[in-house]
Amino acid sequence: MMDTMQRLLKNQQNNYIFPFLWMHGESEETLREYMGAIESAGMGAVCVESRPHPDFMGVKWWKDMDVILDEAKKRHMKVWILDDSHFPTGYANGALEYADEKLCWQSLTYRVTDCPEPGQRMSFSAGQYEKPDDWVTNLNESYTMNLDQVRRFEDDRFLGAVALRTGGGSVEEMQEIMPEGDEKRTGHTALWGK
């Protein structure tokens, strides 16, 4: 505790605040002034907020970033950069909106079924799991996606099934009960015993 107090008294504390620096395409002079103001407020880092920038990832963006990084280097400040033009990350500044299908976001879905007690059997038909449930948007997706333009793909396929024994919050045992390529797909049974 005393060591921490001594460092604070000598202004040698770590930086814990990373204010957003909202980028709007300001002049070089303004950006340098902002970095100075942030440092003079006792903050040793800044988080570059890209969303309002009019030329994100364009020539003006990179010129502005050169200024920010130059000032940060002179002032021994850290720079964090938000990684996209808007939420969610992975939007790639709109580059993927019309990109080739192999570059599109893909998801895995899964279903969980509670099994009977150890030593008892259960069976199921894979037919009921061949296709995923209809996609329902979550709150973030509903705000950030134009649902009229979402591409739909018809290449869904069943990957397999496993049985898991859990205990104490972790998986104790895993048994593959239906590997991919199993053409029978009916009457699969898992037996768990002690």
N, C-alpha and C positions, 0 to 999 in steps of 0.2 A: 504494500500500500504506500509506504513512504517513497519507494522508487517511482511510482506513478505520480505522486504529488510533486516530487522534485522535477520530473520531466515536464509536468504541466507548468510549473513556475518558470522553467527555462524555455517555454514555448516549443517544446519538443514532442508534443503529443501527436498521435496518429490522426489522420483525417477520417472523420466519420460522416461527413455531409458531402453529397454529390448533387448539387443543384442542377436542374435542367437548364440548358442554354438553348432556348427556343430559336431555331434558325429560320429567318425570314428572307435571307438574301441581303443582309445588311452590308454596309461598306466595310472595307478592310479596317479603316480607322475605328469604326464602331465596334467591330469584333475584338480588336485589341483592347479597347477601352473596357468592354464587358469582362474580358479575362482578367484585367487589372482589378476591376471592382470585386470580382469573385475572390481573387487572392487577398485583397485588402480586407475582406470580411472574415479572413481566417480560414478559408476553405482551400484545401490543397488538391481538389479534383473537381471535375465538371462532367456532366452527362449531356452529350450533344443530342438534342431532340430534333429529329429530322422531319417530322410530319408536316410542319407548315412551310418548309423550304420549297420555293417555286421551281427549282431545277434539281431536285434530288437525284443523285447519281450522274448528273450532267456536268458540263464544264464549270459552271459557277459553283456548284456544290464542292467540287474538288479544290477549287481555288480557295473557297472559304475554309475548308478543312486544313489546307496548308497553313493558313493564317492561325487557326486555332492551335494546331500542333506546334507551330513555331513559338507562339506565346507560351504554351504549356511547357515546352522544353526550357525556355528562358527562365520560367518561374518555378521549375521543378514540380509541376502539377501533373496529375494523372488525368487521362481523358477516357471516358467511356462513351461509346456511340450506340444509340438505339439502331437496331439492324434492319429497319424497313421503313417504308414511307407511311405505313399505317398498320394497325393491328389487324390480323394476327401476324406474328413473325412467320416467314416462309412465303409471304405474298410476293416477294421479289420485285417490288415496285411495279406490279402488274405484268411482269414479263411472262408469267406462267398462265395467264388468263386464257391465251389462245395457243399455248405451246403444244407440242406433240403429246399425245396421250401417255406415252411412257414416262414423261416428266411430271405428270399430275400427281397430286396428293392421293394416296391410297390408304385405306384403313383396313385393319383386321377387326372382325367382330367375334365375340365369343358368348357362349351361354354357360351358365353354371346350374347344375342340378344337384341338390342334396342327395346323398346316397343313404341307403339303410345302414343299420348298425353293422359292425364287423362280423363276418361270418355269414351274413345274409347276401342273397343275390338280387341283382336288379338287371333288367334288360331294357333296351330302347331300340327304336328304328332310326337309322341315320336319315331316312327320308324326311323326317320332320326338321332336320338341321341342314338340309342341302342348300338352302338359300337363307341369307340373313334377313332379319326383320327389316321392315321399311325404315329408311333413315328419317330420324326426327332431329331437327336442329336443336342445338343447345343455345343458351342465351347469347353467348359470344358470337356464334355463327349467325344467328338471326339478325344481329346488328351489323355484321361486317360483310356478309355475303349477299350478292344479288341472286336470290334463289331462282329467279326466272332464267338465269344464265348458267346455272350449275350443270355441268355435263354429267350425264348418267352413263354408266358402263354396264354392260351385260355379261361380263366375263367372271362373275362371282363363281367360286368353286369351294367345295368342302375340303379342308386340309387334313382333318383328322380329329380324333378324340383321345383324351387321356383321363385316367382316374387318379386322383390325388388323395393321399391321406395326410391330414394336417394335424398339428398339435402345437400348442404354445406359440401360435402365430407364425409358424413356418411349415414348409412342406417336409414331411418325414419320408414319404415314399411316392413315387410316380410310376404308373403303369400305362403304356400305350395300348389302347384296346381297339383302335381302329386306324391303322396306318393309311396314308394317302395311297390310292390305287386299289384299295380293297373294293372289289366289284360287288360283293354280296350285299353289303349295306343294310342288312336286316337281321334282327334277332341277335344283336351283339350283347354279350354278357360280361360283367365284371364280377369277380368274387374276391372279397377282402376277408382275410382271416387274421387272427392274432398270431 
